[in-house]
Amino acid sequence: MAREPYYNHEDGYKELRDRSGKAWDDLFEGNKKDNPNHPYHEFLEFIKSDYAPKGGRAIDLGCGGGQVSFFLCDYGFEVVGIDYSQTAIEIARENAKELGKQVIFERGDILDLKGIVSESFDLVVDNHVSHCILPQDRGRYFSEASRILKPEGIYFSSVMAIREPSKPEEIMDMGVDPETRIYKSGKRYVVTRDEFIRELVSHGLFPLSIKEDNFDRPSYMDLTIYAKKRKK
């Protein structure tokens, strides 16, 4: 039997279902909407900004329980949510039915979005997803994200990052290997700010806005970038 990839969070979503939760963050305490560190804070700031497309088609990569997809729906987008976890998709569909939201949720692999037509989305959303992709697969991820985005379309990303790998003690405190910058769980990667920008640009995604929230650590940050896909 083939081993499930590291980015499959099926066990976590099964636990979420056992707890009658609706979103990944329900597995953790202290994540409230009135908290500025809430996982949707940066996305909501983006979607209300002039950088965001005004409607069209949007895809939520690693959609989980569908919370970002529902925000997109509220802002007039036709939305597709993709997640590798079958349980996540089932929870998202149940949430959509309960909320009366029209969103297409499908199980899929964000490293291989076969079946999705190239240049068919106005907005690609990575809300805390690409830091779940390890170095050996990041090129495939960004290639697919860029492929399905229309020219002049927008890529939104909010991820864990560090300014530079010069203070290994800071990421070691978070359970991260200072050499590989991979969490000991093997399921997260802490990218550097400049590395992430290079990844985007190398796949035709050019930053329009870069925001860093450092919180209590001088080097560690939540990095939020809005990027536009340039015409060839």
N, C-alpha and C positions, 0 to 999 in steps of 0.2 A: 504493500500500500504506500502510495506516494506521501511524503511528509508535507504537511501544510506549511506554506511560507511564513516567515517570521512576522509579516505584516497582517496576518489573519488574527483578528481579535475576537474570534468566536467564543473562547472560554469566558472572556470578560462580558460579552453580551449575554451569554447564558446566565452568568451571575446576575447581570442587570435584570434579566427577565425574572429570575427567582425572587428578586427584591421588589418586583413590580415597578421598576424604574422605567423612565422614558428616554433618558439621554445618558451618554457615557459619563458625564460629570456627576450623575446621581450616585455613582460608585464612591464618590469622595465627599467628605464633609467640607463645609466652608465655602463652597462655590455658589454664591448667590448673585442674582442679577444686579443687585445694588453694589456689588464688589467691582472696583475698576479692573481687577484681574480676571473677571468673568470671561469664559472662553468665547463669547460672542461680542464683547465690547468693541474690539477693533473692526470686526466685520460690519457691525451696525453703524459705526462711524463712517466707514467706506460707502456703504450702500446709500447713505443720505448725502454723500458728497457729490460734487460736480464730476468727479472722476468716473463714477459708476455709469454704465450704460442705462439708458432710460427704457427699460423693457427689452424684449427680445428673448433669445434662448440662453439659459444658463445651466451649467452642470456643476453639481456639488460632489467633488471627489472625496471618497471616504466619508460618506454622508452620515454614517451611524444611525441614530434615531430620527434623523431628518430635520433637526431644529433649524439649521441654516437654510435648508431647502424651503422650509415654511416661511422664513423671512423673505426669501427671494420671491416666493409666490405672492406674498403680501405687497411686494413692490412691482407687481405686474409682469413678472417673468414667467415664461413657459419653462418648467424645471424638470431636470432629470437628476436623480441621486444614485450614486454608484457606491457600493461597498463590497468588500470581499466576504464579509461575514453574512451568512444566510440568516442568522438570528437577528442581526442588525437590520437587515432588509425587512424581515417580518415585523419587527418592532416599529420601524418607520412607517410601514403600510398601516399598521394598527393606529399609530399616532395620527396619520393623515385622515383616516376614516373618522376618528374621534373629533378632530378639529375641522373636518369638512374641507380639507385642502386637496387640490387637484395636482398631484405630483407623481411622476413616474419613478418608481424605485426598482432598481434591478441589481442583482448580484453580478459583480464584474471585477476584473483585475485592472487596477489603474496603471499597471506596467504594460498592459496589452488590451487596449480598448477596441478590440475587433468588433465589428458590427456598428461602430459609430463612424459616421461619415466625416471625412476630413473637412475642416473649416466650416463646421455646422453650428458653432456656438458663439454668441456675442460675449459671454463671460464664463471664465473657468475659475472656480473657487477652490482654494487650498486653505481650509481653516484648520490649522494644526494637524496637517496630514503629511506634508513632505518630510518633516523631521522623523516620521516613521519609516522612511526609506533609507536603507543603508548605502554606503558609497558605491558598491558594485552594481546597484540597480538605479542609481539616480539619473543617469543619462537616459535610460529607457523611460523613466517617469516623465522627465521634462520634454522628451521628444514626443511622447503621446499627448501631453497637455498642450504643447504648441501645435501639434498636427490638427487637433479638433477645434482649435480656436480660429475664428475668422480673422483675416487681415484687419488691423485696426481694432481688433477685439481686446478685451482687458483680462488680465490674469491677476487675481487677488491672492495674496499669501500672507499668513500670519504664522510664524514658526519660532521654535526655541533656537537661540543662536548665541554665539559669543563674539565679542569684538575682535579678539585675536587669541590664539592659543598660547599666550605668554604667561598665564597664571594657572598652571594645572591644578593647584590646590583648590581653586574655586569649583571646578567641575568634578574633582574627586569627591568633594563634599556632597555632590548630587548623585554619587554612584556611577560616575562616568570614567571610563578608561582615558587617562590624559594623552595617550599616544594615538589611539584610534578615534577618540571622541564618541565611542559607542557605549551606551548604557550597559551595565552588567546583565540586564535582562536580555540583551541582544535585539531589542525592539525599537530603539530610538538612536538617533544620531544628532549630535550637536554641531551644526554647521557654523562656519565663521561668516561674519557679515559679508566680507569681500568675496569669499568662495561662493556664497549664494548668489550674489549679483553676477559673478562670472558664469554660473550655471544658467541663469536666466538669459543673459545676453548671448551666450553661445547657442541658444535655441531660438533666437529671434525675438526675445521678450525684453523690452527695454524699459527700465524703471522710470516712472513718472513721479512717484512719491516714495520716500523711505523714512520710516519712523522707528525709533528705538525706545523701548521702555526698559530701563535698567533695574528698577525696583531697588533691592538692597545690595545688589552685587555690582561692583564697578565694571566687570567684563561681561557677565551673563545678561542676556536681554531677551525680551520678546521682540522679534523683528517683523515689522509689517511693511510689505511692499506692494504697490500697485504698478503693474507693468503693461505696456501696450505691445501687441504683436505688429511689427512693421510689415508693410507690403514688400514683396520681393522685387 
